[in-house]
Amino acid sequence: SPTKEPQHHFPFFLATYRRGISFPLLISHFSFNLCGILPQSFCFLVLSVSFLSILRSYFNQKNYFKMLGQLSKLTGNKKVHSFVKEKVEKLKPKNVVLVDGTEKEFKKFADQLVANGTLKKLKRPNSYLARSDPGDVARVESRTFICSEKKENAGPTNNWKDPKEMRSFLDKKFDGVMEGRTMYVVPFSMGPLGSNLSQIGVELTDSPYVVMNMKIMTRMGEKVWQHLDEKRGFVPCVHSVGAPLKEGAKDVAWPCNTDKYIVHYPETREIWSFGSGYGGNALLGKKCLALRIASAMAKDEGWLAEHMLILGITNPSGEKKYVAAAFPSACGKTNLAMLNATIPGWKVECVGDDIAWMKFGKDGKLYAINPEAGFFGVAPGTSDSTNPNAMKTIESNTLFTNVAETPDGDVWWEGMTKQKPSNLTDWLGRPWTPSSTEKAAHPNSRFTAPSSQCPVIDPKWESPEGVPISAIIFGGRRANVVPLVYQSLDWNHGVFMGASVSSEQTSAAEGKEGELRHDPFAMLPFCGYNMADYFGHWLSMSQKSSNPSNLPKIFHVNWFRQEQGKFLWPGFGENSRVLKWICERVDGSSNAVQTPIGFVPKQLDLQGLNVSDTDIQKLLFVNKQDWVNESNHMKKYLQIFGDRLPSGINEQLNKLNERLSK
């Protein structure tokens, strides 16, 4: 009745405030009260609009409660229920969808994004092209935070902010951030379902593009809920593109925000990402969980979460070894992981190309799983000559981001073919010809493809127990100083080698390409706690093994040594010759000579390879003065860790200097 006082409606106002119905109800109430004053037609219009808003809110509520009912049937984990409820109330999405991970759902999202202009269907079966916003093309390390309780626990290599301050700041950023959009509830497993090496996460995102990528990169969907009960924890992940969609507003093809934050809380194992729709910033199971949060877990629980590929290599006698290798992004991890061996009788198979989780078995060996289910590879430079197995992997069921498009609806990028196409549409959607001054594909353009499609995928790539690691390799992109391959003198020296990794910067991260930066263990952007403590954790692993003699042997490689701008080593499939030497050294071969920095080969298997003896000597040469300079640079770099630096690292630095002085 229009004669009732406003406060009579207030209890219902409170009850519906969090569901978005309150405002139209209040408008309706005041319209009733003003009917005696304002024209009747105006009051009728206001009441009609209010009624439609209430009706829409009612159906949104109905959808919300239906989702909660479905969630309760799928999992009894009360923490999951609370997590989803709280975030729905905070983020205020228009709709909430529990993703099921089916192919039918994937196709539905693809059709939706094609209609929105986010994706374009390609001629390759079930494959699509996305073009991102030009300001959303790579990891944003400057906006990535490790919000540990104490600043010193984040260390000098991470951005830190007090977690209370950051939570308060993000609370405002995320308030209503999904308005007008759909929230997707994405349950996923990093690692084979049911493995005690795996970890479950739940990501809430407003990006269907992210959901499609998560479908490929993780074990995702309803099947995950079966492995999550009250006793098993999960990593809560919240992601938003940071672009609320007001009613009636037109959406853009790639929504994002110029203000970006990727935030990790290592103690509470939480991830919050705001403003970016790009891979590593938005696919929160990848670098955020599988490295930053997982590395903190690994430190607490006595295992390793590493930025490493895993491959299996089999010799002509059928003996197989598994190797893990750490390289900074865009330095050849995927090429090595999918390598076609050029040595007769040798075979390489891929377990994973980017991340390794390693835990000790009862025999004292480290066993590794690849926590991912897909490849998120750098496209430029990938070709039939550099990585034919990757090219076969992406023939279908692949998402491409920021590559160029051919007139017939296929993809292209620099290095894909010797001859450039006569005309293309570049990654920004502009016409491109070979005379264009800018590159057709973005240097950090990517492909997302299922691991199962790789023609050299290892039979044990999804083994719940993992595979035993015989050797660990570190490497970087160095034009000089660092030899083609050398082996550590012992475990602690190997840890020092990992701590010493430096590489010319690539387009996968912010910064100037070509600049040399220290990248310890290739984990600089991904370590979720103080890097000095991380060094100490690696040093301690020799005491954690029940049989230290079974620890992996440690090596360092450099495929990129140059002279006058020319690479001395052909790389790619020929790297199998280096892998052969590594395997032989694991077996106890004496084919090595000791130098101040470690063991280098006396000779490599070069049969059928057109590389001169002079170039091989240059590739394996250790210049003492260069290494004195390298040691001095390393000493200066390590000063950033202060008293937190483990004595074992300083001890190895001193030993290196002693060997160089002889």
N, C-alpha and C positions, 0 to 999 in steps of 0.2 A: 504494500500500500504506500502511496506517495506521502501519506501523513506520518509514517514511522520515522523515528529519529535515526540519524546516521549510526549511532553506537549500536543499534540493534543488528546492524549488518557486520559489525567489527569482528565478532568471533569467527564468522565464515571467511572474512578477509584474512585473518591470521592463518586459518587452516589451509587456505589456498595460495598464500603468498609465494610459497616455494614452487608452486606449479605454474605460475605465470597467469593465473585467472584473476587475481585480485584487482588489477587495474581496470579491466572492462567491467567488473562488478561495481566498482566505485563509480565509474562513469554512468553505469545504468542507474545506480541509486540516486546520484545527483540529478540525472535527467528526469527521473520520476518527480523529484522534489521541485524541479524547475518548470514542470509542465504547465503550471498555472501562470507562469510568467512569460516563457518563450513561446514562439509560434509552434503550433502543434506539429507541423511538417518537420521542423528542425528536430524536435524531440523524437519523432518517429525515426528519423534518419540516424540519430545518435544511438537510439535503442536497437535499431537493426544491426548497425556495425558492432555494437557491444554484444548482441546476441550471437553473431557469427564468430566473434573472437572467443566467446565462452564456449561455443560449440567446438571450435578448433582446439581449444585448450583441453576440452573434455576428451576428444579423440587422442590428443597427445598423451594425456594421462592414461587413457585406456591402453595405448601402445606401451607406455612405460611399465604399467603393472603387469601386462602380458609378458614383457621381457623379464621382469623379476621372477615371474612364475616359471618361465622357461629356464632361467638361470638356476633356480632352486632345484629343478629336476635334474639338471646337468651336473651340479656339484653341491655337496653339502658344506663346502668350506665357507664358514661364516665371515672370514676375513675378506674373501672375494666379494660376498654380498655387500658388506659394509663399504668396501672400496668403490664398487660401482655406484651404489646409492649416493654416497657422499659426493662423488664427482659429478653425477648427473645434476644434483642440486646446486653444485658450485658452477659448473660450466654451462648449464641451461641449454642443452641441445634441443633442437626441434623434434628429433626422433632419436631412438636408441635401437641399435641392431646388434644382435649376437651373431657374429659370423660363424659359418659352419665349415669353411675351408673346402667346399666342393668345387668341382669344375664348373657346374651350373652357375654357382654364385660368382666365380671368377668371370665367366662370360657376361653375366648381368652387369657387373661393375665395368667391364670393358665397354659394353654397349652404352652405358650411362656416360662414361667419360669421353667416348667418341662423339656422342650427341652434344656434350658440353664444350667440345673443342680442346679438351686436355690431351686426348690421345688421337692418333690417326692410325687406322688399320693399314697394315702393310701386306705386301704380296706373300710374305713368308707365312706359313700356316700358324694361326693363333698368335700372331706377333703384332706389336704396336709400337708407335713412336710417340714420345712425349718431349715437348720443348718447355723447359723451365723458364721462370722469370730470370732475366740476365743477372740479377743480384742474388740468385739462389742456386749456385752452381758447384759448391764445394763445402768441405767441412769448415766450420767457423771456429777455429781454435781460440781466437781472441774472445769469443763469447761462450766458451765451454768452461764450466766450473766444477771443481771438486769441493763440495761444501762439507768438509769433515768438521767434527766438533772443535778441534784445535787447528789453528793455521799451520803449525809446524808438521802436522800429520799429512797435509796436502803437499808440502814441500815447495821448493823454489821453481820447479818446472811446470806447476799447475796454477791456474787462476783459482783464487780462493775468496770466498765471502762467508761471513758468519752465517751459519745455517738458519738462525732465527731471523736475521735480517733478510736473507734471501727468501725464506718462506713468506715473510710479510710482504716483500716486494712482489713475488710471484702470485700471491693471493689476489692482489689487485689486478695483475695482468690476466689471470685466468678467470676472473669473475665474469661470467656470461660470455666467455670467449667463443663458445660454440653456438651462440644464438643464430638461429636460422639454418643451422647445419645438422647433419646426422652424426651422432656419436657411434662409432663402431667398437664393439668389445671384442678384442682379438686375443684369444688364448693361444700361446705358442710354447714350444719346447726347443731349447737350444741343446742339440744332441739327440741321439736316438731315443724314442719314447721308451720309458722303462729302464734306461741305463742309470746306474748310480753315479755316472759321470755327468749326467745331464742336469739342466736347470730349467724350471718352468717360469714363464713370465706372463703377465696380462697387460696388454697395451690398449689404452683408450685413445682413439684418434678420430679426427674429423676429416681425414683424407682417404678417399677410396683408392687413390693411387698408392698410398702407403700399404693399404690392405692387400692390394694385388701383389706388391713386391714381397710382403711378409709371407704370402701364400707360397712364393717361390723360394724364399731365403730361409724359411724355418719349417718345422713340422707344426702346422697351424690348423686350428679348427676344433670341432666338437670332440674329436678323439683325444684331445689333450686333457679335457676335464676329467676323464677316467683316471688319470694319473695324479690328480690333485685332490688330496683329502685334508682333513683337519690337521694332521700331523705334518704334512709336507708344506713347506713355505713356497712362496712365489715372489717374484720381483715385480712390484707395481710400477707401471710405466704410463705416463700421461703425455700425450702429444697433441698439439694444436698448431695449425698453420697461422693462427693469430689474426684471423680475418673474419670477425662476426659478420653475418649476412643479414642486414636489416630487412624487414618485410618489404617486399616490392623491389628491392635492389637487385640489379643484375650482377651475377657472379662473373669472375674472370676465369680464364683457362687455367692459370696456375696461381691460386691464392697463396699469399705469404705475407710476411711483415718485414719491414726494413729493420726492425728491432728484433734481434734473435738471442735466445738463451737456451743453452743445453746444460742442464744442471743435474749433478749426481750427489746423492747423500750416501756415502759409503757405509756408515754405521747402520742406517736403517734400510739400506739396499733399495733406494728409490731413484727413479729417473723422471725428470720433467723437461720437456722440450717445447719451446715456444718460437713461432715465427718462420720456421723453415719447412719446406716440403721435400728437400733434397735427401737422398739416401742415408748417409751416415748420421745426419742430424735428426732424421725422422723415423728410420727403421731402427727402433730402439733396442731390438734384440742383437744388433750387429756390434758396432764399436762400443756403444754405451753399456749394454749388459755383458756381452761376451768378452769384453776387455776391461773397461774401467771398473765396473762393479765386480766382475768375476775376478779380477786381479786382487781386489781387496778381500774377497772371499777366500781366494787361494792362499793368500798370506796367512789368514786366520786359521785355515784348515790344513795347511801343509801340502799344497799342490801348486801347479803352475797354469796360468791362463795367459797365452802368448800370441803375439801377432806373427804367426808362423804357418807356412804351408806344411802339408804332410804328403809324402810320396812313398811308394813302394818300389824298390829296384831289385830286379831278378837277374842273376848272372847266367851264363850258358849252362851251368850245372843244375840250375833250378833252385839255387839258394836265394832266399829273399830277405832283404833288410828294409826297415822303414826309417826314413830320415825326416826330421823337422827342420825348417829353415826360415829365418827371420830376415826380411828385407823391408825397408821403408816402402810406402805405397808407390806404385808406378815404377818399380825398379826390377820387375821381371819375375815376381812370385808366380803369377798365373802361367807364364811361359814355362818356367821350370817345373811346376806341378804337373803340366800336361805334356811334358817333353817327349818327343820321339827320339829314342837313342839311335845314334849313328854308328855305334860299335856293334858289329855282328854278334847276335846271340844275347844281347842285353835288352831288357825291357823295363820301361818305367810306367807305373800306374798311379793314378791320382786318388788320394783320400780327401784332400781339401786344399784350397789355394790361398787361405788368408788367416785362419785362426785355429789354434790347437789348444786343447785342454789336456794336461798331462798329470796323471796320478800314479803313485807307486803301486806295483803289484806285490804279491807275497814274495816273489823272487828278487825283489830289489830293483827291478827294471821300471822305467817310466813307460806307462801305457797312455796312448793319446787317442782322443776322438776329435773329429771335426764337428763343432757344434752347429754348423750351418748345413742347409740342405740345398743351397744354390750358389751360383757364382755372381758376384757383383763386380764385373771386370772392367778395366779401363779399355775403351775401344781403340783409340788412336795407336797405331803401331801393330795392331793385331791383324795378321794376314795368313794366307795359306802357306807362306814361306816361314813366318816367325812362329806361328802357333796353329797348325792345321787342325788340331783337335778342338781348340776353342772355336774355330770357324765351323766345324761340324756340330758342336754343341749348340750353337745359336741359330741353327737353320730353321728352328720352329719354336713355338711356345716361349717366346722371348720378349721382354720389354726393353726397348732402347730409349735412352734419354740423352738429348742434346747432340745426337749425331746428325749428319746431313741426309737428305732424302733425294733419291734419284727420280727422274720423270716417270718411271714405270712403277713407283711405289715400293722400292727397296731402299736399303741403307748404304751409306758410304762414309768413310772417315779417312783422314790422312794416314798413309802407310798401308791402306787396305789393298790397293792395286798399284802397280808401277806407273800406269798411265792414269792421269786424272780424267774423270768424266768431263764431257764438253759443257754440261750445265747441270746444276743441282739447285736444291733449296737448302740453304744453310741452316744451322741450328737455331738461328733467330727468325727463320721463316722468310728470309730474303733470297732473291735470285743470286746465284753464285756461278762463276766461270773460273777457269784456271788463271785468268788474268786478275782476279779479285785479290786485293791486298790482305784480306783477313782469312783465317782458316774456315773451312766449311763446317767442320765439327769442332765443338769445344774441346780443348786439350784434356779435360777431365770428363768427357762424355763416357757413358757407361752402357753395359748390357747386363740384364738380370735374367739368368737362365738356370733351369733345374740341373743339379749335379748328376742326376740319373741319366741325362742325355749325353754326358761326356763319353766318347767312344773308348777312353782309356781309364774309366772309373775303376777303382780297385774293388775286388770282390768283398773286401772287409770294410768298405767305407762307412757302413752303418752298423758295424759290430758294436754291441753294447759294452763289451769288455775293452774296446779300444785295440790299438796295434802297438807292439813293443818298439820303442825308439832306440836305434843303435847309434845314431849320430845326430848332432845338432849343428846347423850351419848358420853363421851370421854373414851378412854382406851389405854392401851399399854401393852407391854410384860414385866411384872415385876415378878421376882421370889420371892420377899418378900416385906415387908412394906405395900404395897397398898392392901386394902381389896377387896373382891369379888365385892362388889357394895356399893356405898354410894351416897347420894344426897346432892346437894348444899343447903345452907341456904337461898339463894336468887339469883337473876340474877347476880349481881356483883361478888358474891362468886363463881358462876358457871363459869364466865369468868376467874376468877383466877385459877379455877381447870383446865380449858382448857389450860391456859398459863403454867401450871405446868406439863403438860404431858411429861413423859420421857419413853423411851422404849429401850430394848436391840436391837441393830442394826441387820438388816436383810440383805439378799442377794440382795434385790431389789435396793440397793444403793451401791456406792463405800464405802469401809471401812472394818474394821474387824468385823466379825459376833460376836454377844454376848456382845460387848461393850455397855455400857449404855450411851445414849445421850439424851439431852433435845430435845423434838420435840413438841413445843407448838401447840396445836390444830391439831396435825399431819400435820402441814403445813410448817414445817421448810424448805423442799426443794421446796415449791410451792408458797410461799407468794411473790407477785410481787412488794412489796414495804417494807418500814421499818416495821419490826415486832412490834416495840413499838407502831407505829401508828395503826397497825392492832389490837393490844389489845385495844387501845382507841376507834377504830371503833366498836368493839364488845360491849364495855361498853356503847357507845352512843345509841345502838339499843333500850335500854329500854325507851329512850326519843322519839324515832322515831315511836314507836307503838301508834296507836290511842287508844288502850286499853291494858296497860301493864299487866293486869291480864290474858290476853290471850297469853302472851309470853310462849314459851315452858319451862317446868321444866328441870333442868340440872342434869345429873348423871355422875358417873365415874365407870367403871368396870375394872376388872383384872381377866381374865380367867386362868392366868398362874402362880398363886401362888404355891410355891413348899415347900416341906420339905424333906431333904436328897435326892434331885434329883427326887422326885416323885410329880406329879401334884396332888393337893388336890381336885380339882374340875374336873369332867369328861368332861365338856364343850360340844361343838357341840349342838345337839338337846336339851340337858339339860339346855342350856342357856335360854330356853324359861321360865324357872322358875324365872329367874332374870327379864326377860321382863314382866312377870306377875306382879311381885312386883312393877316394875316401873309404869305400867299402873294403878295399884291400888293407888299408891301414887299420880299420876296425878289426880285421881278422889277424892283425899282427905282422903285416908285411914290413920288411926293412927298407922298402924303397922310399927313403926320405933322408934328408940331411938337416941337421939342427942349425938354426940361425938364431940371432938374438931375439927374434919375435916369435919363434916357434919352428916347427918342422915344415919344410917345403919339399916337393917331390924331387927326387934325383932325375926322374924322367916320367913322362906321361905316355899313354898309348896314343900315338899320333898317326897310326897306320891309315893311309888314305886321306890324310888332312894336309891341305896345302898351306902350311904355316912354316916359315923359315926357322932354322935353329936360332938365328939371331933374335928373332921376335920372341921365341920361347924363353930365351935367356933373359930378355927384357921383362917378360911377363912374370918371371919367378925371382927377379933380382930384388934383393933387400939392400937398399942404400942406407948405411948407418947414419949419416948426417941427416937425411930426410926423416929418419925415425927418431933421432934426437929432437928435431923440431916438432915432430908429432907428439912425442912424450911431453915436451914443454907445453904444447897447446892443451894436452889432456890434463896436465897438472893444474893449469890455470882454470880449465873448465870445472874440474872437480872441486875447486874452492867454493863454488856456489852452494855446496852441500854442508859446508862448515863442519862442526863437530859431529854431525849426524852420519858422516861418511864412515862406513865400516873400515876398521883397521886392515882388513884383508885386502881391500882395494888399494890402499896406500902401500901395503906391503908388495903387491904385484907391480905397482908403478916403480918402486925402488929397485925391485929385482930386474925389471926391464932396463932401467938406467945402468945398473951394474953390468948386465950382459952387453949393452951397447958400448960401454967404456973399455971393454977388453979388446 
